[in-house]
């Protein structure tokens, strides 16, 4: 998806340099790539950015800490004590409660999937 977004932004920059309006650029892009390619509001946003002198078509870096979790650590913690709470897993890995719950759920469903395959002789 990101590749398409950058591609659309290059096209928007082209239309901006040709002194076209955002609405006209939106119509032409949607005519070629389909109605769900991008919204007119997105075109307006990028035209405003170009008008301010910023011609960078890539997304700005986002703030926040990127999540780097080694899945083998998660597996080891859950295998060590499958009955431990999500909060205990989150504390051990120094991650959010929500992410720990998601990881534990994935592990549980993976286990259930493997168990059902064995039971069904797959």
C-alpha positions in Angstrom: 0.0 0.0 0.0 2.8 2.4 0.8 4.3 2.0 -2.7 1.0 3.1 -4.2 0.7 6.1 -1.9 4.1 7.3 -2.9 3.2 6.7 -6.6 0.0 8.8 -6.2 1.9 11.5 -4.5 4.3 11.7 -7.4 1.4 12.1 -9.7 -0.1 14.8 -7.5 3.2 16.6 -7.5 3.2 16.5 -11.3 -0.3 18.0 -11.5 0.7 20.6 -8.9 3.7 21.6 -11.0 1.4 21.9 -14.0 -0.8 24.3 -12.0 -3.8 22.0 -11.8 -6.2 22.0 -8.9 -6.4 19.2 -6.4 -10.0 18.3 -7.4 -9.0 17.9 -11.0 -6.0 15.8 -10.1 -8.2 13.6 -7.9 -10.7 13.0 -10.7 -7.9 12.1 -13.2 -6.2 9.7 -10.7 -9.5 8.0 -9.8 -10.4 7.7 -13.5 -7.2 5.7 -14.0 -6.7 3.8 -10.7 -10.3 3.5 -9.5 -12.5 5.5 -7.1 -10.9 4.1 -4.0 -7.4 5.1 -5.0 -7.4 8.2 -2.8 -9.8 10.8 -1.5 -10.1 14.4 -2.7 -9.2 15.5 0.9 -5.9 13.7 0.7 -5.2 15.4 -2.6 -6.0 18.8 -1.0 -3.7 18.0 1.9 -0.8 17.2 -0.4 -1.4 20.2 -2.6 -1.3 22.4 0.6 2.0 20.7 1.5 3.4 21.4 -1.9 2.2 25.1 -1.8 4.2 25.5 1.5 7.3 24.5 -0.4 7.7 21.0 0.9 8.0 18.7 -2.1 8.9 15.5 -0.2 6.4 12.8 -1.2 7.4 10.4 1.6 5.6 10.1 4.9 7.2 12.0 7.8 8.7 9.8 10.5 6.3 9.1 13.3 7.0 9.5 16.9 6.9 6.7 19.4 8.9 3.8 20.3 9.0 1.1 17.7 8.1 -2.3 19.1 10.8 -4.9 18.8 9.9 -8.2 20.3 11.7 -11.5 19.8 8.9 -14.1 19.2 11.2 -16.8 20.7 11.2 -14.9 24.0 7.4 -14.7 24.0 7.2 -18.4 23.2 9.7 -19.3 25.9 7.8 -17.3 28.6 4.4 -18.8 27.7 5.8 -22.3 27.4 7.5 -21.9 30.8 4.2 -21.2 32.5 1.1 -21.3 30.3 -1.2 -20.2 33.1 0.5 -16.9 33.9 -1.5 -13.8 33.4 -1.2 -11.4 30.6 0.0 -8.7 33.0 2.9 -11.0 34.1 3.9 -11.6 30.5 3.7 -7.8 29.8 5.9 -7.1 32.8 8.4 -9.8 31.9 8.8 -8.5 28.3 8.4 -4.8 29.2 5.5 -4.4 26.7 2.0 -3.1 26.9 -0.8 -5.2 28.4 -2.7 -5.0 25.1 0.3 -6.3 23.1 0.9 -9.1 25.6 -2.7 -10.2 25.3 -2.4 -10.2 21.5 0.8 -12.3 21.6 -0.7 -14.7 24.1 -3.8 -15.1 22.0 -1.7 -15.9 18.9 0.3 -18.5 20.8 -2.9 -20.1 22.2 -4.6 -20.2 18.7 -1.4 -21.7 17.2 -1.4 -24.4 19.8 -5.1 -25.1 19.3 -4.6 -25.2 15.5 -1.7 -27.7 15.9 -3.8 -29.8 18.3 -6.7 -30.0 15.9 -4.5 -31.0 13.1 -3.1 -33.9 15.1 -6.6 -35.0 16.2 -7.8 -34.9 12.6 -4.8 -36.8 11.3 -3.5 -34.0 9.2 
